[in-house]
Amino acid sequence: MLPFSYQKPANVDGAIALGRNDRREPTRANAQFIAGGTNMLDYMKLGVTRPAELIDLNGLEESELRSVTVSDRQIRLGALSRMAEVEDNKDIQQRAPVLTDSLRLAASRQIRNMASIGGNVLQRTRCEYFRETSWPCNRRNPGSGCAALEGFNRQHAVLGGSDACIATYHGDFAQALVALDAIVEVAGHGGKRRIAFADLHRLPADTPEIETNLQADDVITAITIPIEPWMTRSRYLKIRDRQSYAFALASVAVALDVADGRVRDVRIGLGGLATVPWRAREAEEALKGQTLNEEMATKAAASAFAGAKSRQHNAFKIALGQQTLVRALLETNDMRV
Ligand code: SF4
């Protein structure tokens, strides 16, 4: 591991100032914020990430960064709250079980005890060619090429890829957040602002090394989720090679509003299949106003993958993704709420 310096600011303004100053001085470039560290330290040990300076957010004094509040209309998660705390919150489980499900099926309990909510949504891909620094990788080393395009790409994305990068976004919680129209609260040198969760991550296009729309000194302070009463009918289905501690081959977050046998509203997030947390809006539109049965779910699933593009080893993901979506829709429809 390369040597790095370490700072622990006392409040958000201090963190922003450190982040901004560090990036203005070439000798101290490449400073990184750290909270739970479960992703960052992993990649530092592998040599994938080489920050000259770590800015530790765990000492920030603002209590709202650690609080979790639940009302009838909104859930607000402080960015430093841990995944396990949110997972254990009974009010969240009652109002939007898709959030709880997606956390329970992520990583291990030990990791969820450490990982912060803000850090979790910023986790980086597990593409094996990204993790192993001897391979060309446009995301890690811009302009070097993409070893996955002609390599072993079984785990890679069929939605949202480009000729520069087809790395999958591997998180689970983010699929529920994108489905429920979550908002990311951010503080930066220009003040506070709110970003739609769907706009947080960037498609790789020609610049896969730029993964989010955050500025270098932006600190995520909270994630808010607007809640509707019908979101009690929601769930997260994850398909993986083994039933524990594995990333999704395909996953689906669904929230469903059904009245008089017809779909009034539906939200769908797809995981393990795309380069970013993926909202399946075509499938949502196909379902609205319809009676949800297997035939209708199959049609909607086909529309969700109409633009999918497979490579040599991942074509199975298109069929798997469709089947996972059909099953998730039908099981959510059958939930007793
Ligand atoms: Fe790198 Fe993306 Fe290619 Fe993986 S898929 S090797 S992350 S450029």
Residues whose N, C-alpha, C, O or C-beta is under 5 A from the ligand:
A	BS01	SF4	C127 Y129 F130 P136 C137 N138 R139 G145 C146 A147 A148 A164 C165 I166 A167
